[in-house]
Amino acid sequence: MSRNRALLRLAARDARRDGWRTVLVVTAVVLPVFALAGGILAVDTMQPTGEERATGLLGQADARLSLWSASDEHDTPIADLDQRVDPTVRLEPIVNLPATVELLDIERGVQVSDLDLSPDALAAGQVELVEGRAAVADDEVVVTAALAELGELAIGDAVDVMVDPSGSQDRAAMIPLTGVTVVGVAERLEFLDERAVYVAPGVLPHELTTEVLLASDGPVDIAGPGVLFAGDTLTEPVVWFVETREQVVSQRFPGNQRIAALLLGGLAIVETALLAGAAFAVSVRRRQRELGLLAATGGRRRDVRRSVLWTGGVISVAAGVIGILLAIGALLAAMPVLESVAGRRIAEPRIDAWWLLTVGLVGMAGGLLGAWLPARGVARLPVTVALGGRRPVPEGSRRTAGAGLLLIVFGLAVLALPITETGRRLLFGIMADVIFGAAVMLIGCVAIVLGAGLLSPTLLGGLGRLAPRLGVGPRLAVRDAARFRMRNGPLVTAAMAALAASITVTSVLGSMEREERAFYTPTHAEEQIIINGPGAQQAAQAIGDELGAAPAALQQLSGLSATTTPRNAGGTLASVVVATPELLGALAQDGTDTTVAPDEAVLVGDESDVVEVRWMEDDRSLLTVEQVRSVPARGVDERIGGGYWQLPALLLPPDLLAEIEAVLDEQGLQITTQPLPNAEHLLVLDAPVDDEAEATARRIGAQAGGDGLLVSVERGYQDSFASVRWAVLSVGLLAGLAVVAIALALAATEGRRDTVTMAAVGASRRARLGLAAGRAAVLSGLASLLAVPVGLAPALMLTVPLGFDVVIPWFAIAVVVIGVPVVATVGAWLAAWRGIDRVRLTRVV
Amino acid sequence: MNTTRTTTIRPGLATRAPGTEHERGDAMTAVLDIHELHRTFGSGHTAVTALDEVTLSVARGELVAIMGPSGCGKSTLLTLAGGLDEPTRGRVLVEGHDLAEQRADARAELRRRTIGYVFQELNLLPGLTAAENVSLPLELDRMRLREARRAAHAVLEEVGLTEHADRFPEDLSGGEQQRVAIARALVGDRRLLLADEPTGALDSVAGEGVLRLLRRACDERGAACVLVTHDAAQAAWADRIVFLRDGRVVDHAGAATVSLGGGR
């Protein structure tokens, strides 16, 4: 015990004395621990507990009935529900309907609900009043904070709410709540972003009930057979969905995030061990004489080993604790942001001590693993050698290299599994778990990286054989890399892993991108802007004014089946729209006569001989148009198909539509078309829509349109992976360069004496700078070269089973192979340039 | 001893122009001429004067020992003489070149061609073989590799290490390493050897071998040598001895004065 206390004291002192090497190890442990612990804490905190989820949906109720689907032809049989359920069950029906509210001259979509906000209601707990009071009269409403903020509403303001029971946006069918006064502001605790209006219970028609909360005072199984209804459904075709509190509470979300976190943790521990190992190796070298003294004064091998491991333990534990504390601090600081991201009110941060401990242990294990090899090495050193200060250079054994090769072969075999049918079924079929398959693939990648790590000292040793043929600077750099191969090997591996990962990801994403590009189908021509959703008419007009194009309404005539002769594919035309001169001008090629004759249909984009267009309804021909004019469409890409509407399109003049009682008035074509203000609108520019025009259209659309307005522009294929590829490549390069920088800093510390010796024998400043740059070139060059095969192998194995063509990311490879060594070499030159004169030559002399 | 040497130790001696003959010598040229050298480290209350008005001249073929207690400024004097540090005041002339007037690269060139250093701690580059360590100054001076190696082997032969030419420092004993260091200091016909306690890390037999080499370099090659030591027996190998205390030259003597019968 006392021995351990002494070793602990020594370890704490050594950790302090090691200065920046201690900082390096602490950083190497803190970063993954902080990232993993922070991620898990944030995800845990943002996700509601089962009880919170249940209260958010059910309030205090034991169960909830939700209307799944209904038909206009049948009454909702909610009226007599209280007579059909067990008498001990308490019911609280809720009407929850879509509505529109005009706020700041823009019509906004909202939900209207007659939820009972009183504290003793079954719904209590779903919604919390933050200001004012609940609505009690017919002309009072409570609005959610999100809606109040959007519409700059305050208590006492009056609003007009149009309740739309059918959801058809048919104004005639809406229930107007005109001039109602806002008496309170509330928050729906689990859905903070919800824009809702709460009216007093009973204001909305009872027969429109969409939800019923139920509670039982006695021991009644709410969802059990016979309690609610005789069967599973109330009546056909109305279908109700029953959820009990227990079901909601026990709902579990897949723990993928935690599994992913643990996988990342596995990678982090490898990276941490590699970095920490190099730092500990240097520390041990510096303490060699002291450790020799420990052995000379009676310390056993394991005491020497423990002395180093205690240092590793002290640093790793401190770093693990720092990482966890930082994560907790960041969580507390980020609570408002988390609430905003989660969209729910978070009562308190959720801190899972066991997970934190696990993550902390992962980081600490990485640090200790890094200390293990140097500790083992110095403990095996003969005491006289340790005391003499001689520095025998540990050599990589053939056994280590062999193990490295075996690991690489194993990793490649694992990655090759999905190439075979059996392997695919094993990984993704039988287990039916993508996470399992991904984990196995990740193990393959890690095996390759570790294998390369074990092999790298041998490679570095082999590199040393080139030295005699080189000039002094490169010779020393190569020999240094070879001599310190056991220290440089892990660092080269760490840099290689980061660079290889960026090559793998860019290759896989590149392959996916190529696949997407090959199968991409544009939705409309590239000079067109399509606007649809609330406020489309105003938005289209405003955008058209700004961009100099006249908007044309695309009023789809749903239900109209037009046939042509000879028949085109399928015999029907998907797009049948109301003809206007503006629309014809927008769709047809320039020079086309845009006059719309009252008895003539216009077929755009199909120049075949059309002899007849019919509108069939219930097997009756309501309309036959014999006069059809075919016109060529403008700017049509032959690949266009699907999307908002299709060519060829049939344009029917309003006069013809009047014949079939499809009346076009200010509201648009009643019955068969959407109301005019929300109909799709088309703008055709003189040229393909560029970035600036698209940005303008979206900006004006957001200002002039309503919530949910969509401005759609066809820009051709857009590389959706480009930013991810750049981000991954940048992070990989930065990480790789950071590791190379650490390797160089360690080499510079080790080689300071050599630098001074060089100065003393007359090496010019340039020659000394060349030595620093040479070291950088050797280490970064080797890491970069190894990164290419190590990065491409997993990419190949991952993309081939998916049936993708493998994309070799030449640019990323060039950046890795040329850019990284050049940046590292120039950086080392510049760093040495700044520091070289600060090395006091007299310190060694 | 096959040469006649005349030495001068004169604190406060007036500066002589570079290349002038020694006033008490028989036409001997001073390879190293140090004049009123002053070096202070730190400033204000924490300022420490390492050297104070030291003047010293070392002629061709002369071996001068610098003695004194620890911290008296011996090593500082050597670093200033080799242009590894810059004096606060005073001048250092090596073969007539004022080091203060030379840029860093020119001083580095002097160290490659004129000045040879031998350190107490066996400062060989561990990444280079014995021959490569010896040929290092020549290679740095852009001599062709083959010629540099030939010259290195010749000097290694002088110090008796031909058979170890291709070994790395870690495969050599301490004495062998120091002999390689001396070979490196001599290669290229350097005229000034600065040895800072070169036997400090060696046993007495190996140490004597090193001193013998230094002596021979002075006698046979005509090199000027400054040997920093705190061992009177080693100082006895010198032609004269300079005593430093608290950064000042406090005494000087001929070798016989302190000779303990050490073995020339």
Contacts between the chains, C-beta under 8 A, distances in Angstrom:
chain1	res1	chain2	res2	distance
A	390	B	170	6.8
A	391	B	126	7.7
A	391	B	170	7.3
A	392	B	170	7.0
A	393	B	170	7.2
A	467	B	127	7.9
A	471	B	139	7.4
A	472	B	136	6.5
A	472	B	139	4.9
A	472	B	140	6.3
A	475	B	127	7.5
A	475	B	128	7.3
A	475	B	132	7.5
A	476	B	125	6.5
A	476	B	127	4.9
A	476	B	128	6.8
A	479	B	127	3.5
A	479	B	128	7.0
A	480	B	127	5.2
A	483	B	126	6.7
A	483	B	127	6.0
A	753	B	123	7.0
A	754	B	125	5.3
A	754	B	126	7.5
A	754	B	127	7.4
A	756	B	123	7.7
A	757	B	119	7.8
A	757	B	123	4.5
A	757	B	124	7.4
A	757	B	125	5.9
A	758	B	125	7.3
A	758	B	136	7.8
A	758	B	140	7.9
A	759	B	84	6.9
A	759	B	108	7.3
A	759	B	111	7.8
A	760	B	82	7.1
A	760	B	84	6.4
A	760	B	111	6.6
A	760	B	117	4.5
A	760	B	119	7.4
A	760	B	123	7.1
A	761	B	111	6.5
A	761	B	112	7.0
A	761	B	117	6.8
A	761	B	136	5.5
A	761	B	137	4.9
A	761	B	140	7.1
A	761	B	184	6.4
A	762	B	108	5.0
A	762	B	109	6.6
A	762	B	110	7.3
A	762	B	111	3.5
A	762	B	112	2.9
A	762	B	113	7.2
A	762	B	115	7.6
A	762	B	137	5.2
A	762	B	140	5.9
A	762	B	141	7.3
A	763	B	108	6.5
A	763	B	112	7.9
A	763	B	136	7.9
A	763	B	140	5.1
A	764	B	104	7.9
A	764	B	105	5.2
A	764	B	108	4.6
A	764	B	109	7.5
A	764	B	140	7.1
A	765	B	104	5.9
A	765	B	105	6.6
A	765	B	108	7.1
A	766	B	105	7.9
A	767	B	140	5.6
A	840	B	85	8.0
A	841	B	79	6.8
A	841	B	84	4.1
A	841	B	85	6.6
A	842	B	75	7.4
A	842	B	76	7.1
A	842	B	79	4.5
A	842	B	84	6.1
A	842	B	85	5.0
A	844	B	119	7.0
A	844	B	121	7.1
A	844	B	123	6.7
A	845	B	75	6.5
A	845	B	78	6.8
A	845	B	79	5.1
A	845	B	82	7.5
A	845	B	84	5.8
A	845	B	117	7.1
A	845	B	119	6.2
A	845	B	196	6.1
